[in-house]
Amino acid sequence: MSNNKNVEKYLWISAVMFVTYLLLGSFIVSKNYLELGYLITLYVFLLIAKLSNRKK
């Protein structure tokens, strides 16, 4: 069971890293602050989910 949890954890981490890579690359190429806003919003929601999950 713990092996499945590790796979899920690393898959989630790799997905977040991939989205971060895409948004940062898009921001660097286009200098559009909307992509940076999307990235900040993504991390704010991840932080809120992590904190709300920790309280339960």
PDB file of N, CA, C and O in Angstrom:
ATOM      1  N   MET A   1       0.819  -1.194   0.000  1.00  0.00           N
ATOM      2  CA  MET A   1       0.000   0.000   0.000  1.00  0.00           C
ATOM      3  C   MET A   1       0.866   1.262   0.000  1.00  0.00           C
ATOM      4  O   MET A   1       0.526   2.249  -0.652  1.00  0.00           O
ATOM      5  N   SER A   2       1.978   1.231   0.727  1.00  0.00           N
ATOM      6  CA  SER A   2       2.828   2.416   0.783  1.00  0.00           C
ATOM      7  C   SER A   2       3.508   2.670  -0.563  1.00  0.00           C
ATOM      8  O   SER A   2       3.849   3.808  -0.886  1.00  0.00           O
ATOM      9  N   ASN A   3       3.701   1.613  -1.342  1.00  0.00           N
ATOM     10  CA  ASN A   3       4.299   1.789  -2.656  1.00  0.00           C
ATOM     11  C   ASN A   3       3.385   2.608  -3.564  1.00  0.00           C
ATOM     12  O   ASN A   3       3.860   3.459  -4.316  1.00  0.00           O
ATOM     13  N   ASN A   4       2.086   2.357  -3.498  1.00  0.00           N
ATOM     14  CA  ASN A   4       1.128   3.140  -4.286  1.00  0.00           C
ATOM     15  C   ASN A   4       1.106   4.595  -3.839  1.00  0.00           C
ATOM     16  O   ASN A   4       0.981   5.497  -4.667  1.00  0.00           O
ATOM     17  N   LYS A   5       1.226   4.827  -2.548  1.00  0.00           N
ATOM     18  CA  LYS A   5       1.246   6.196  -2.027  1.00  0.00           C
ATOM     19  C   LYS A   5       2.480   6.930  -2.538  1.00  0.00           C
ATOM     20  O   LYS A   5       2.402   8.111  -2.878  1.00  0.00           O
ATOM     21  N   ASN A   6       3.625   6.236  -2.593  1.00  0.00           N
ATOM     22  CA  ASN A   6       4.837   6.872  -3.099  1.00  0.00           C
ATOM     23  C   ASN A   6       4.701   7.213  -4.570  1.00  0.00           C
ATOM     24  O   ASN A   6       5.131   8.283  -5.001  1.00  0.00           O
ATOM     25  N   VAL A   7       4.115   6.325  -5.339  1.00  0.00           N
ATOM     26  CA  VAL A   7       3.918   6.585  -6.767  1.00  0.00           C
ATOM     27  C   VAL A   7       2.991   7.776  -6.960  1.00  0.00           C
ATOM     28  O   VAL A   7       3.261   8.637  -7.797  1.00  0.00           O
ATOM     29  N   GLU A   8       1.915   7.837  -6.210  1.00  0.00           N
ATOM     30  CA  GLU A   8       0.987   8.960  -6.301  1.00  0.00           C
ATOM     31  C   GLU A   8       1.669  10.265  -5.919  1.00  0.00           C
ATOM     32  O   GLU A   8       1.461  11.295  -6.560  1.00  0.00           O
ATOM     33  N   LYS A   9       2.475  10.216  -4.884  1.00  0.00           N
ATOM     34  CA  LYS A   9       3.176  11.408  -4.408  1.00  0.00           C
ATOM     35  C   LYS A   9       4.134  11.928  -5.475  1.00  0.00           C
ATOM     36  O   LYS A   9       4.142  13.122  -5.772  1.00  0.00           O
ATOM     37  N   TYR A  10       4.935  11.047  -6.047  1.00  0.00           N
ATOM     38  CA  TYR A  10       5.916  11.479  -7.037  1.00  0.00           C
ATOM     39  C   TYR A  10       5.263  11.871  -8.353  1.00  0.00           C
ATOM     40  O   TYR A  10       5.776  12.736  -9.063  1.00  0.00           O
ATOM     41  N   LEU A  11       4.152  11.254  -8.685  1.00  0.00           N
ATOM     42  CA  LEU A  11       3.413  11.657  -9.881  1.00  0.00           C
ATOM     43  C   LEU A  11       2.838  13.058  -9.701  1.00  0.00           C
ATOM     44  O   LEU A  11       2.870  13.868 -10.628  1.00  0.00           O
ATOM     45  N   TRP A  12       2.318  13.343  -8.524  1.00  0.00           N
ATOM     46  CA  TRP A  12       1.781  14.668  -8.229  1.00  0.00           C
ATOM     47  C   TRP A  12       2.891  15.715  -8.273  1.00  0.00           C
ATOM     48  O   TRP A  12       2.709  16.791  -8.843  1.00  0.00           O
ATOM     49  N   ILE A  13       4.023  15.407  -7.681  1.00  0.00           N
ATOM     50  CA  ILE A  13       5.152  16.339  -7.680  1.00  0.00           C
ATOM     51  C   ILE A  13       5.632  16.599  -9.098  1.00  0.00           C
ATOM     52  O   ILE A  13       5.913  17.743  -9.458  1.00  0.00           O
ATOM     53  N   SER A  14       5.728  15.557  -9.901  1.00  0.00           N
ATOM     54  CA  SER A  14       6.191  15.750 -11.277  1.00  0.00           C
ATOM     55  C   SER A  14       5.178  16.553 -12.099  1.00  0.00           C
ATOM     56  O   SER A  14       5.577  17.338 -12.959  1.00  0.00           O
ATOM     57  N   ALA A  15       3.892  16.374 -11.856  1.00  0.00           N
ATOM     58  CA  ALA A  15       2.872  17.146 -12.571  1.00  0.00           C
ATOM     59  C   ALA A  15       2.959  18.628 -12.206  1.00  0.00           C
ATOM     60  O   ALA A  15       2.862  19.490 -13.079  1.00  0.00           O
ATOM     61  N   VAL A  16       3.138  18.920 -10.933  1.00  0.00           N
ATOM     62  CA  VAL A  16       3.256  20.314 -10.491  1.00  0.00           C
ATOM     63  C   VAL A  16       4.530  20.943 -11.055  1.00  0.00           C
ATOM     64  O   VAL A  16       4.520  22.101 -11.472  1.00  0.00           O
ATOM     65  N   MET A  17       5.616  20.187 -11.068  1.00  0.00           N
ATOM     66  CA  MET A  17       6.866  20.709 -11.629  1.00  0.00           C
ATOM     67  C   MET A  17       6.728  20.980 -13.122  1.00  0.00           C
ATOM     68  O   MET A  17       7.266  21.967 -13.624  1.00  0.00           O
ATOM     69  N   PHE A  18       6.009  20.109 -13.841  1.00  0.00           N
ATOM     70  CA  PHE A  18       5.813  20.290 -15.275  1.00  0.00           C
ATOM     71  C   PHE A  18       4.985  21.541 -15.557  1.00  0.00           C
ATOM     72  O   PHE A  18       5.319  22.318 -16.451  1.00  0.00           O
ATOM     73  N   VAL A  19       3.917  21.737 -14.807  1.00  0.00           N
ATOM     74  CA  VAL A  19       3.080  22.930 -14.988  1.00  0.00           C
ATOM     75  C   VAL A  19       3.877  24.183 -14.643  1.00  0.00           C
ATOM     76  O   VAL A  19       3.755  25.203 -15.322  1.00  0.00           O
ATOM     77  N   THR A  20       4.693  24.114 -13.590  1.00  0.00           N
ATOM     78  CA  THR A  20       5.548  25.241 -13.221  1.00  0.00           C
ATOM     79  C   THR A  20       6.518  25.564 -14.346  1.00  0.00           C
ATOM     80  O   THR A  20       6.712  26.729 -14.695  1.00  0.00           O
ATOM     81  N   TYR A  21       7.120  24.537 -14.904  1.00  0.00           N
ATOM     82  CA  TYR A  21       8.053  24.713 -16.019  1.00  0.00           C
ATOM     83  C   TYR A  21       7.365  25.382 -17.206  1.00  0.00           C
ATOM     84  O   TYR A  21       7.920  26.301 -17.808  1.00  0.00           O
ATOM     85  N   LEU A  22       6.164  24.926 -17.544  1.00  0.00           N
ATOM     86  CA  LEU A  22       5.443  25.513 -18.676  1.00  0.00           C
ATOM     87  C   LEU A  22       5.060  26.969 -18.426  1.00  0.00           C
ATOM     88  O   LEU A  22       5.208  27.811 -19.312  1.00  0.00           O
ATOM     89  N   LEU A  23       4.571  27.268 -17.226  1.00  0.00           N
ATOM     90  CA  LEU A  23       4.154  28.636 -16.938  1.00  0.00           C
ATOM     91  C   LEU A  23       5.347  29.583 -16.859  1.00  0.00           C
ATOM     92  O   LEU A  23       5.271  30.717 -17.332  1.00  0.00           O
ATOM     93  N   LEU A  24       6.448  29.127 -16.267  1.00  0.00           N
ATOM     94  CA  LEU A  24       7.638  29.974 -16.213  1.00  0.00           C
ATOM     95  C   LEU A  24       8.212  30.193 -17.609  1.00  0.00           C
ATOM     96  O   LEU A  24       8.626  31.303 -17.941  1.00  0.00           O
ATOM     97  N   GLY A  25       8.240  29.153 -18.419  1.00  0.00           N
ATOM     98  CA  GLY A  25       8.728  29.295 -19.783  1.00  0.00           C
ATOM     99  C   GLY A  25       7.876  30.245 -20.586  1.00  0.00           C
ATOM    100  O   GLY A  25       8.400  31.062 -21.342  1.00  0.00           O
ATOM    101  N   SER A  26       6.585  30.153 -20.436  1.00  0.00           N
ATOM    102  CA  SER A  26       5.672  31.051 -21.144  1.00  0.00           C
ATOM    103  C   SER A  26       5.865  32.487 -20.679  1.00  0.00           C
ATOM    104  O   SER A  26       5.820  33.415 -21.487  1.00  0.00           O
ATOM    105  N   PHE A  27       6.078  32.672 -19.385  1.00  0.00           N
ATOM    106  CA  PHE A  27       6.295  34.016 -18.862  1.00  0.00           C
ATOM    107  C   PHE A  27       7.605  34.600 -19.377  1.00  0.00           C
ATOM    108  O   PHE A  27       7.659  35.774 -19.746  1.00  0.00           O
ATOM    109  N   ILE A  28       8.654  33.794 -19.405  1.00  0.00           N
ATOM    110  CA  ILE A  28       9.957  34.283 -19.856  1.00  0.00           C
ATOM    111  C   ILE A  28       9.908  34.657 -21.334  1.00  0.00           C
ATOM    112  O   ILE A  28      10.486  35.667 -21.738  1.00  0.00           O
ATOM    113  N   VAL A  29       9.222  33.850 -22.142  1.00  0.00           N
ATOM    114  CA  VAL A  29       9.178  34.115 -23.575  1.00  0.00           C
ATOM    115  C   VAL A  29       8.292  35.317 -23.900  1.00  0.00           C
ATOM    116  O   VAL A  29       8.678  36.173 -24.696  1.00  0.00           O
ATOM    117  N   SER A  30       7.114  35.384 -23.293  1.00  0.00           N
ATOM    118  CA  SER A  30       6.158  36.415 -23.698  1.00  0.00           C
ATOM    119  C   SER A  30       6.175  37.652 -22.803  1.00  0.00           C
ATOM    120  O   SER A  30       5.636  38.689 -23.189  1.00  0.00           O
ATOM    121  N   LYS A  31       6.769  37.570 -21.637  1.00  0.00           N
ATOM    122  CA  LYS A  31       6.759  38.674 -20.656  1.00  0.00           C
ATOM    123  C   LYS A  31       5.345  39.107 -20.307  1.00  0.00           C
ATOM    124  O   LYS A  31       5.102  40.275 -20.004  1.00  0.00           O
ATOM    125  N   ASN A  32       4.408  38.154 -20.352  1.00  0.00           N
ATOM    126  CA  ASN A  32       3.023  38.423 -20.009  1.00  0.00           C
ATOM    127  C   ASN A  32       2.833  38.078 -18.534  1.00  0.00           C
ATOM    128  O   ASN A  32       3.059  36.941 -18.119  1.00  0.00           O
ATOM    129  N   TYR A  33       2.425  39.051 -17.763  1.00  0.00           N
ATOM    130  CA  TYR A  33       2.301  38.849 -16.326  1.00  0.00           C
ATOM    131  C   TYR A  33       1.113  37.972 -15.945  1.00  0.00           C
ATOM    132  O   TYR A  33       0.992  37.556 -14.793  1.00  0.00           O
ATOM    133  N   LEU A  34       0.248  37.693 -16.896  1.00  0.00           N
ATOM    134  CA  LEU A  34      -0.885  36.815 -16.630  1.00  0.00           C
ATOM    135  C   LEU A  34      -0.408  35.397 -16.308  1.00  0.00           C
ATOM    136  O   LEU A  34      -0.965  34.746 -15.423  1.00  0.00           O
ATOM    137  N   GLU A  35       0.616  34.913 -17.017  1.00  0.00           N
ATOM    138  CA  GLU A  35       1.163  33.587 -16.730  1.00  0.00           C
ATOM    139  C   GLU A  35       1.788  33.534 -15.340  1.00  0.00           C
ATOM    140  O   GLU A  35       1.678  32.528 -14.639  1.00  0.00           O
ATOM    141  N   LEU A  36       2.437  34.614 -14.951  1.00  0.00           N
ATOM    142  CA  LEU A  36       3.004  34.678 -13.602  1.00  0.00           C
ATOM    143  C   LEU A  36       1.887  34.673 -12.567  1.00  0.00           C
ATOM    144  O   LEU A  36       2.027  34.070 -11.503  1.00  0.00           O
ATOM    145  N   GLY A  37       0.796  35.333 -12.870  1.00  0.00           N
ATOM    146  CA  GLY A  37      -0.366  35.310 -11.982  1.00  0.00           C
ATOM    147  C   GLY A  37      -0.958  33.920 -11.861  1.00  0.00           C
ATOM    148  O   GLY A  37      -1.373  33.508 -10.777  1.00  0.00           O
ATOM    149  N   TYR A  38      -0.999  33.186 -12.985  1.00  0.00           N
ATOM    150  CA  TYR A  38      -1.477  31.805 -12.948  1.00  0.00           C
ATOM    151  C   TYR A  38      -0.578  30.947 -12.065  1.00  0.00           C
ATOM    152  O   TYR A  38      -1.067  30.117 -11.299  1.00  0.00           O
ATOM    153  N   LEU A  39       0.717  31.144 -12.171  1.00  0.00           N
ATOM    154  CA  LEU A  39       1.661  30.365 -11.371  1.00  0.00           C
ATOM    155  C   LEU A  39       1.500  30.670  -9.879  1.00  0.00           C
ATOM    156  O   LEU A  39       1.502  29.762  -9.049  1.00  0.00           O
ATOM    157  N   ILE A  40       1.365  31.933  -9.557  1.00  0.00           N
ATOM    158  CA  ILE A  40       1.163  32.315  -8.152  1.00  0.00           C
ATOM    159  C   ILE A  40      -0.150  31.752  -7.634  1.00  0.00           C
ATOM    160  O   ILE A  40      -0.214  31.260  -6.507  1.00  0.00           O
ATOM    161  N   THR A  41      -1.195  31.821  -8.448  1.00  0.00           N
ATOM    162  CA  THR A  41      -2.493  31.273  -8.056  1.00  0.00           C
ATOM    163  C   THR A  41      -2.405  29.764  -7.826  1.00  0.00           C
ATOM    164  O   THR A  41      -2.975  29.243  -6.868  1.00  0.00           O
ATOM    165  N   LEU A  42      -1.693  29.071  -8.703  1.00  0.00           N
ATOM    166  CA  LEU A  42      -1.504  27.629  -8.543  1.00  0.00           C
ATOM    167  C   LEU A  42      -0.863  27.310  -7.207  1.00  0.00           C
ATOM    168  O   LEU A  42      -1.336  26.435  -6.482  1.00  0.00           O
ATOM    169  N   TYR A  43       0.216  28.016  -6.875  1.00  0.00           N
ATOM    170  CA  TYR A  43       0.907  27.731  -5.623  1.00  0.00           C
ATOM    171  C   TYR A  43       0.114  28.167  -4.403  1.00  0.00           C
ATOM    172  O   TYR A  43       0.232  27.551  -3.344  1.00  0.00           O
ATOM    173  N   VAL A  44      -0.686  29.206  -4.525  1.00  0.00           N
ATOM    174  CA  VAL A  44      -1.547  29.609  -3.401  1.00  0.00           C
ATOM    175  C   VAL A  44      -2.582  28.519  -3.125  1.00  0.00           C
ATOM    176  O   VAL A  44      -2.817  28.161  -1.971  1.00  0.00           O
ATOM    177  N   PHE A  45      -3.201  27.993  -4.184  1.00  0.00           N
ATOM    178  CA  PHE A  45      -4.177  26.920  -3.991  1.00  0.00           C
ATOM    179  C   PHE A  45      -3.526  25.657  -3.446  1.00  0.00           C
ATOM    180  O   PHE A  45      -4.121  24.970  -2.614  1.00  0.00           O
ATOM    181  N   LEU A  46      -2.324  25.339  -3.895  1.00  0.00           N
ATOM    182  CA  LEU A  46      -1.614  24.174  -3.352  1.00  0.00           C
ATOM    183  C   LEU A  46      -1.290  24.363  -1.880  1.00  0.00           C
ATOM    184  O   LEU A  46      -1.409  23.427  -1.089  1.00  0.00           O
ATOM    185  N   LEU A  47      -0.882  25.569  -1.511  1.00  0.00           N
ATOM    186  CA  LEU A  47      -0.576  25.863  -0.112  1.00  0.00           C
ATOM    187  C   LEU A  47      -1.825  25.786   0.753  1.00  0.00           C
ATOM    188  O   LEU A  47      -1.779  25.239   1.855  1.00  0.00           O
ATOM    189  N   ILE A  48      -2.937  26.322   0.274  1.00  0.00           N
ATOM    190  CA  ILE A  48      -4.203  26.243   1.024  1.00  0.00           C
ATOM    191  C   ILE A  48      -4.636  24.808   1.185  1.00  0.00           C
ATOM    192  O   ILE A  48      -5.074  24.420   2.268  1.00  0.00           O
ATOM    193  N   ALA A  49      -4.526  24.003   0.135  1.00  0.00           N
ATOM    194  CA  ALA A  49      -4.913  22.591   0.225  1.00  0.00           C
ATOM    195  C   ALA A  49      -4.015  21.843   1.192  1.00  0.00           C
ATOM    196  O   ALA A  49      -4.490  20.995   1.947  1.00  0.00           O
ATOM    197  N   LYS A  50      -2.734  22.143   1.178  1.00  0.00           N
ATOM    198  CA  LYS A  50      -1.803  21.471   2.097  1.00  0.00           C
ATOM    199  C   LYS A  50      -2.112  21.840   3.544  1.00  0.00           C
ATOM    200  O   LYS A  50      -2.103  20.978   4.423  1.00  0.00           O
ATOM    201  N   LEU A  51      -2.382  23.112   3.792  1.00  0.00           N
ATOM    202  CA  LEU A  51      -2.681  23.540   5.155  1.00  0.00           C
ATOM    203  C   LEU A  51      -4.025  23.013   5.641  1.00  0.00           C
ATOM    204  O   LEU A  51      -4.153  22.647   6.809  1.00  0.00           O
ATOM    205  N   SER A  52      -5.027  22.965   4.770  1.00  0.00           N
ATOM    206  CA  SER A  52      -6.317  22.455   5.186  1.00  0.00           C
ATOM    207  C   SER A  52      -6.260  20.948   5.404  1.00  0.00           C
ATOM    208  O   SER A  52      -6.966  20.421   6.263  1.00  0.00           O
ATOM    209  N   ASN A  53      -5.437  20.256   4.645  1.00  0.00           N
ATOM    210  CA  ASN A  53      -5.271  18.814   4.818  1.00  0.00           C
ATOM    211  C   ASN A  53      -4.525  18.494   6.106  1.00  0.00           C
ATOM    212  O   ASN A  53      -4.773  17.463   6.732  1.00  0.00           O
ATOM    213  N   ARG A  54      -3.628  19.363   6.495  1.00  0.00           N
ATOM    214  CA  ARG A  54      -2.830  19.164   7.710  1.00  0.00           C
ATOM    215  C   ARG A  54      -3.687  19.301   8.963  1.00  0.00           C
ATOM    216  O   ARG A  54      -3.427  18.630   9.962  1.00  0.00           O
ATOM    217  N   LYS A  55      -4.701  20.157   8.926  1.00  0.00           N
ATOM    218  CA  LYS A  55      -5.558  20.389  10.092  1.00  0.00           C
ATOM    219  C   LYS A  55      -6.481  19.228  10.367  1.00  0.00           C
ATOM    220  O   LYS A  55      -6.919  19.052  11.504  1.00  0.00           O
ATOM    221  N   LYS A  56      -6.795  18.419   9.349  1.00  0.00           N
ATOM    222  CA  LYS A  56      -7.747  17.301   9.527  1.00  0.00           C
ATOM    223  C   LYS A  56      -7.106  16.138  10.158  1.00  0.00           C
ATOM    224  O   LYS A  56      -7.758  15.117  10.379  1.00  0.00           O
TER     225      LYS A  56
END
